[in-house]
Amino acid sequence: LQHPRRRLHFDYRDAGGRATRREVRPLALVFWGERWPLAARCEWRRDFRSFRVDRLARPTLGERFPDEPGRRLQDYLKQVGAA
């Protein structure tokens, strides 16, 4: 079964309370300590980011995205030193 690879749009509040609207390519959802971070490629920042799920609001699915080198989970893991 192939993953549909759909962008995710949501409102996000960072640790300082600043609100932003994000468009991301979801890569992984993991349990870490007492939190669930979403590992993603942020389309607007053009970089990998992690987002705490408890800070997400109004999530909606967007258009499909292609599988591209440099924007995959294994690339994220290399960047954060986990691969």
Secondary structure, 3 states (H helix, E strand, C coil): CCCCCEEEEEEEECCCCCEEEEEEEEEEECCECCECEEEEEECCCCEEEEEEHHHEEEEEEEEECCCCCCCCHHHHHHHCCCC
